[in-house]
Amino acid sequence: MAILLLQAGAALAADINVDADCSLANAIRSANGDDQVAPGNSCEVGDAAAADNTGSDTVTITEAGTVEGTIALEATLEIASEVVIEGMGFVLDGDGNRIFAVQGGSLTVKDLTVTDGWADSNGGGILAIDSQLALYNSVVRHNYAAGAGGGIAAINSDVLLIDSLVSSNETGVWAAPGSEQTVSEDDAPADTFGGGIYFNGLDNTFISDKSGLSDNISAGAGAGIYVAQGSATISNTTISGNSAAAMGGGILNRGDATLTHVTIIENRAEAGAGIYDENTLALYNSILTGNANGDCGGELEANIGNLIRDGSCEHVGLSADPQLLLLAGAPAYYAPNLGSPVIDAGDSAHCLANDQRGILRAPDACDIGAAEHEAGAFSFQIQSAIAAQAAAEASADADGVSGDGESWEEPAGSLCNSLPVHIILADAPGYTHCREVDAAGVGNNTLIDYGFIYAVDIFGQIDSLEACFVHDSGTIVLLDAAFSPRSIVPLRTWTSADRRCAIIDRAGTAVLMPGDFLVAGIVPEPVHDLSGCSVTVATYLNLRADPNTGSSILQAVPTGARLNATMRTTYWFRVTYGGSQGWLHGDYLNRDGACE
């Protein structure tokens, strides 16, 4: 089969929006040229049913087509044509069903989370047969299969994984989690390879770049990925925390594999916990360390510019402690600390232009592993703490006298006035400073994994000040620097023009999270009183006991009901209706008065 992976900007034949009138299932039916089924059957006609049939259809998920950011599927979405799904950051919940089955078609997925799928055979999240599959900036997690490929099973298919994460998937699961669907022992599949990904295509290609394979579990071999046959090219990828009952916790290879700038760490298996090679595998500028029962098993075709901590696979190069920092980023990576032996130690003939985060590598002095060392990242954290302490000491005397009796002056200007245009801390005093930070600066896996949008470190002397992010949605939390580890503090967030804003009253990192972060229940939503706010119900709506969709329903509120709101969270309003006091979701309310 020839490789035909759709590019991110490919020309498109039809645009189909998933909204209140067009369900995702019907959008896929339309793209396939099949009849739509009520309800939600007012979708545009897809290319497969059109006379010109000139290209692939784009299916765009809108918020109106979700329930609080999630689409819960009742059945598998079957792809038999060329389809591009613009996920817009939303979630597909399989609810115990396989999520995608691609048979003789082409599926490109962008900005989408695929979760909670299960299959009684192969491919709990996605099954591709005689097809092309491409994932950009997407997540495949918490999917399960009785057979092979807990997250993805690709058979005679090409696979492209870019800026994506395959995590916490599992094979050998005979019952759908939370469901009565089961597989009998007599019908259980014999092969349970590839907890994250199972790839089997003699004439096909698997490509992973700037991605992550983590915490997958295989009841057989190859927990991160199992390459049965075909060509696999893996670069700028972190493979960590995977566990296989047999060989190859990170990778089991029986095809032709090339790994360049890959970090393989803390995987577990019976043997070759990092890599287990049974055919042809070339390894360049990569780190293998901390893998239980051997970093490497088998015989490598090439072993150049690597660090293999335990010296397995007859490795004669670097084997010292790579001195990696804590896991950070999305997809997560391990960056080398200052003084690490992997810095500038890569083989120049195999240096790639960018690392897993997209940071440029020095072409003649690249680091080993998926992530380059960032000079100053760690020292800045120390600098921030020192600056905060110094400013606090200086402010001890309200008359401008420091603790040692010497007079001081307010610094000439705040670093908060030099932030990028999408972060605004107006009128910050000269003794308060700010710096935009990336995932390494956030350093909190809960926020990183959920996909934070922007973050700014605020340090020095902190009076109460307003912090705003230029974005049309989202909620702001603070990583409170007074605690170690820093605690997540939800902040009251409001909209001002094109910004999401909150009040910051202490040192820490202000982080803009996706709008559904607080709804997920990871941290409690902040609640504040309202005065002079009235709401009108836009559509028939359930009044709930607590501000979340999992709480009990008190009663139904009809369309057009006008009520006074006395409290609110980011997304919920407390009202009284029919003698019951409860909560209504703000997405379905028209607001009047002081409702922010």
Backbone hydrogen bonds, N-H to C=O, Kabsch-Sander energy under -0.5 kcal/mol:
donor,donor_aa,acceptor,acceptor_aa,energy
6,L,4,L,-0.5
10,A,7,Q,-1.8
13,A,56,S,-3.1
14,A,56,S,-0.7
16,I,14,A,-0.5
16,I,58,T,-3.3
18,V,60,T,-3.3
19,D,17,N,-0.7
19,D,22,C,-1.2
22,C,19,D,-0.6
23,S,40,G,-2.3
27,A,23,S,-2.3
28,I,24,L,-2.3
29,R,25,A,-2.1
30,S,26,N,-2.7
31,A,27,A,-2.1
32,N,28,I,-2.2
33,G,29,R,-0.8
33,G,30,S,-0.9
34,D,29,R,-3.1
42,S,21,D,-2.5
46,G,30,S,-0.5
48,A,31,A,-0.9
49,A,46,G,-1.0
50,A,46,G,-0.5
50,A,47,D,-1.0
56,S,11,A,-0.6
57,D,82,E,-2.4
58,T,14,A,-3.3
59,V,57,D,-0.6
59,V,84,V,-3.5
60,T,16,I,-2.5
60,T,58,T,-0.6
61,I,59,V,-0.5
61,I,86,E,-2.4
62,T,18,V,-2.1
62,T,60,T,-0.5
65,G,18,V,-0.6
65,G,62,T,-1.7
66,T,63,E,-1.9
67,V,70,T,-2.7
68,E,66,T,-0.6
70,T,67,V,-1.1
71,I,91,V,-2.7
72,A,70,T,-0.6
73,L,71,I,-0.6
73,L,93,D,-3.0
77,L,99,I,-2.7
78,E,76,T,-0.7
79,I,77,L,-0.5
79,I,101,A,-2.8
80,A,78,E,-0.5
83,V,81,S,-0.7
83,V,106,S,-3.2
84,V,57,D,-3.0
85,I,108,T,-3.3
86,E,59,V,-2.7
86,E,84,V,-0.6
87,G,85,I,-1.0
87,G,110,K,-3.4
89,G,111,D,-3.0
90,F,87,G,-2.2
90,F,111,D,-0.5
91,V,69,G,-2.2
92,L,113,T,-3.2
93,D,71,I,-2.9
93,D,91,V,-0.6
94,G,92,L,-0.6
94,G,115,T,-2.9
96,G,116,D,-2.3
97,N,94,G,-1.4
99,I,124,G,-0.6
99,I,125,G,-0.9
100,F,125,G,-2.0
101,A,77,L,-2.4
102,V,127,L,-3.5
103,Q,79,I,-2.3
103,Q,101,A,-0.7
104,G,102,V,-0.5
104,G,129,I,-2.4
106,S,81,S,-2.7
107,L,132,Q,-2.7
108,T,83,V,-2.4
109,V,134,A,-3.1
110,K,85,I,-2.5
111,D,136,Y,-2.1
113,T,90,F,-1.9
114,V,139,V,-3.3
115,T,92,L,-2.6
115,T,113,T,-0.6
116,D,141,R,-0.7
116,D,142,H,-1.2
119,A,144,Y,-1.3
123,G,148,A,-2.6
124,G,149,G,-1.8
125,G,150,G,-0.6
125,G,151,G,-0.7
126,I,151,G,-1.8
127,L,100,F,-2.2
128,A,153,A,-2.8
129,I,102,V,-3.0
130,D,155,I,-2.1
132,Q,105,G,-1.5
133,L,158,D,-2.5
134,A,107,L,-2.4
135,L,160,L,-2.8
136,Y,109,V,-3.0
137,N,162,I,-2.1
139,V,112,L,-2.4
140,V,165,L,-2.9
141,R,114,V,-2.1
141,R,139,V,-0.5
142,H,167,S,-1.2
144,Y,117,G,-2.5
145,A,170,E,-1.9
146,A,119,A,-2.5
147,G,121,S,-3.3
149,G,193,F,-2.5
150,G,194,G,-1.6
151,G,195,G,-0.8
151,G,196,G,-0.7
152,I,196,G,-2.0
153,A,126,I,-2.4
154,A,198,Y,-3.2
155,I,128,A,-3.1
155,I,153,A,-0.5
156,N,154,A,-0.5
156,N,200,N,-2.9
158,D,131,S,-1.8
159,V,205,T,-2.4
160,L,133,L,-2.1
161,L,207,I,-2.6
162,I,135,L,-2.9
163,D,209,D,-1.9
165,L,138,S,-2.4
166,V,212,G,-2.6
167,S,140,V,-2.3
167,S,165,L,-0.5
168,S,214,S,-1.9
170,E,143,N,-2.1
171,T,217,I,-1.7
172,G,145,A,-0.8
172,G,147,G,-0.8
173,V,145,A,-2.1
174,W,172,G,-0.7
176,A,181,Q,-2.1
179,S,176,A,-2.2
183,V,174,W,-1.8
187,D,184,S,-0.5
188,A,184,S,-0.9
192,T,190,A,-0.5
194,G,221,A,-2.1
195,G,222,G,-0.8
196,G,223,A,-2.5
197,I,224,G,-1.1
198,Y,152,I,-2.6
199,F,226,Y,-2.8
200,N,154,A,-2.7
201,G,229,Q,-1.7
204,N,201,G,-1.9
206,F,231,S,-3.0
207,I,159,V,-2.3
208,S,233,T,-2.4
209,D,161,L,-2.7
210,K,235,S,-0.9
211,S,236,N,-0.5
212,G,164,S,-2.1
213,L,238,T,-2.4
214,S,166,V,-2.0
215,D,240,S,-1.9
217,I,169,N,-2.7
218,S,243,S,-2.5
219,A,192,T,-0.5
220,G,192,T,-1.3
222,G,247,M,-2.5
223,A,248,G,-1.5
224,G,249,G,-1.4
225,I,250,G,-1.4
226,Y,197,I,-2.4
227,V,225,I,-0.5
227,V,252,L,-2.9
228,A,199,F,-3.0
228,A,226,Y,-0.8
229,Q,199,F,-0.7
231,S,204,N,-2.4
232,A,256,D,-2.5
233,T,206,F,-3.0
234,I,232,A,-0.5
234,I,258,T,-2.7
235,S,208,S,-2.8
236,N,260,T,-1.5
237,T,261,H,-0.7
238,T,211,S,-1.8
239,I,237,T,-0.5
239,I,263,T,-3.2
240,S,213,L,-1.9
240,S,238,T,-0.6
241,G,265,I,-1.3
243,S,216,N,-2.7
244,A,268,R,-2.4
245,A,218,S,-1.8
245,A,220,G,-0.7
246,A,220,G,-2.6
248,G,271,A,-2.0
249,G,272,G,-0.5
250,G,273,A,-1.6
251,I,274,G,-1.4
252,L,225,I,-2.0
253,N,276,Y,-2.5
254,R,227,V,-2.8
254,R,252,L,-0.5
256,D,230,G,-2.8
257,A,255,G,-0.6
257,A,280,T,-2.8
258,T,232,A,-2.6
259,L,282,A,-3.0
260,T,234,I,-2.3
261,H,284,Y,-2.0
263,T,237,T,-1.9
264,I,262,V,-0.6
264,I,287,I,-3.3
265,I,239,I,-2.0
265,I,263,T,-0.6
266,E,289,T,-1.4
268,R,242,N,-2.8
269,A,292,A,-0.7
270,E,246,A,-3.4
271,A,246,A,-0.7
272,G,293,N,-1.0
273,A,293,N,-0.6
273,A,294,G,-1.1
274,G,294,G,-1.4
275,I,295,D,-1.4
276,Y,251,I,-2.0
277,D,297,G,-2.6
278,E,253,N,-3.1
280,T,255,G,-1.9
282,A,257,A,-2.5
283,L,302,A,-2.6
284,Y,259,L,-2.9
285,N,304,I,-2.0
287,I,262,V,-2.3
288,L,307,L,-2.9
289,T,264,I,-2.0
292,A,267,N,-2.1
294,G,291,N,-0.9
297,G,275,I,-2.0
301,E,281,L,-2.6
302,A,281,L,-1.2
304,I,283,L,-2.3
307,L,286,S,-2.6
308,I,318,L,-1.9
309,R,288,L,-2.9
309,R,307,L,-0.6
311,G,308,I,-1.5
315,H,311,G,-0.9
315,H,312,S,-0.8
318,L,306,N,-0.8
325,L,335,A,-3.5
328,A,333,Y,-2.1
330,A,331,P,-0.5
333,Y,328,A,-3.1
335,A,333,Y,-0.6
337,N,323,Q,-3.1
340,S,337,N,-2.1
343,I,340,S,-1.2
345,A,342,V,-1.7
346,G,366,C,-2.7
348,S,346,G,-0.5
350,H,347,D,-2.1
351,C,348,S,-1.1
355,D,359,I,-2.0
356,Q,370,A,-2.7
358,G,355,D,-1.6
361,R,353,A,-2.7
365,A,362,A,-1.0
368,I,342,V,-1.9
369,G,285,N,-2.4
375,A,373,H,-0.7
377,A,374,E,-1.7
380,F,376,G,-1.9
381,Q,377,A,-1.0
382,I,378,F,-1.4
383,Q,379,S,-2.6
384,S,380,F,-2.7
385,A,381,Q,-1.6
386,I,382,I,-2.3
387,A,383,Q,-2.7
388,A,384,S,-2.3
389,Q,385,A,-2.2
390,A,386,I,-2.7
391,A,387,A,-2.4
392,A,388,A,-2.1
393,E,389,Q,-2.3
394,A,390,A,-2.2
395,S,391,A,-1.6
396,A,393,E,-1.3
397,D,394,A,-0.6
398,A,396,A,-0.7
400,G,397,D,-1.9
402,S,406,E,-3.0
405,G,402,S,-2.1
408,W,400,G,-1.9
416,C,432,T,-0.6
417,N,414,S,-1.5
418,S,415,L,-1.7
419,L,416,C,-0.7
423,I,420,P,-1.9
424,I,468,C,-3.0
425,L,416,C,-0.5
428,A,425,L,-1.0
432,T,429,P,-1.9
433,H,459,F,-3.1
435,R,457,D,-1.6
437,V,455,A,-1.8
442,V,438,D,-2.1
443,G,439,A,-3.0
445,N,443,G,-0.6
448,I,444,N,-2.6
449,D,445,N,-3.1
450,Y,446,T,-1.3
451,G,447,L,-0.7
451,G,448,I,-1.1
452,F,447,L,-1.0
453,I,512,L,-3.3
454,Y,512,L,-0.8
456,V,510,A,-2.4
457,D,435,R,-3.1
458,I,508,G,-3.3
459,F,433,H,-2.7
461,Q,431,Y,-2.2
462,I,460,G,-0.5
463,D,461,Q,-0.7
465,L,504,I,-2.3
467,A,502,A,-2.9
468,C,424,I,-2.5
469,F,500,R,-2.5
470,V,422,H,-2.3
471,H,469,F,-1.2
471,H,498,D,-0.9
475,T,513,M,-1.9
477,V,511,V,-2.4
478,L,489,V,-2.7
479,L,509,T,-2.7
480,D,478,L,-1.0
480,D,487,S,-2.5
481,A,507,A,-1.8
483,F,480,D,-1.4
487,S,480,D,-0.7
489,V,478,L,-2.8
489,V,487,S,-0.6
491,L,476,I,-2.1
494,W,501,C,-2.1
496,S,499,R,-2.2
499,R,496,S,-1.8
500,R,469,F,-2.6
501,C,494,W,-3.0
502,A,467,A,-2.0
504,I,465,L,-3.2
508,G,458,I,-2.1
509,T,479,L,-1.6
510,A,456,V,-2.4
510,A,508,G,-0.6
511,V,477,V,-3.1
512,L,454,Y,-2.7
513,M,475,T,-3.3
513,M,511,V,-0.6
517,F,514,P,-2.0
520,A,516,D,-1.3
520,A,517,F,-0.5
521,G,518,L,-1.5
522,I,517,F,-0.7
528,H,568,R,-2.2
530,L,566,T,-2.8
531,S,594,A,-0.5
533,C,565,A,-0.5
534,S,592,D,-2.8
535,V,563,L,-3.0
536,T,590,N,-2.7
537,V,561,A,-2.5
538,A,588,Y,-2.6
539,T,588,Y,-0.7
541,L,557,V,-2.5
543,L,555,Q,-3.0
544,R,542,N,-0.6
544,R,583,W,-2.5
545,A,552,S,-2.5
548,N,546,D,-2.4
551,S,548,N,-1.5
554,L,543,L,-3.4
554,L,552,S,-0.5
555,Q,543,L,-1.0
557,V,541,L,-3.6
560,G,537,V,-3.1
561,A,558,P,-1.6
563,L,535,V,-3.1
563,L,561,A,-0.5
565,A,533,C,-2.5
566,T,564,N,-0.5
566,T,574,R,-2.2
567,M,574,R,-0.8
568,R,528,H,-2.0
569,T,572,W,-2.6
573,F,584,L,-2.7
574,R,567,M,-2.9
575,V,573,F,-0.5
575,V,582,G,-2.4
576,T,564,N,-0.5
577,Y,580,S,-2.9
580,S,577,Y,-2.1
582,G,575,V,-2.4
582,G,580,S,-0.6
583,W,544,R,-2.9
584,L,573,F,-2.6
586,G,571,Y,-3.8
588,Y,585,H,-1.6
589,L,586,G,-1.6
590,N,536,T,-2.8
592,D,534,S,-2.4
594,A,532,G,-1.7
595,C,593,G,-1.7
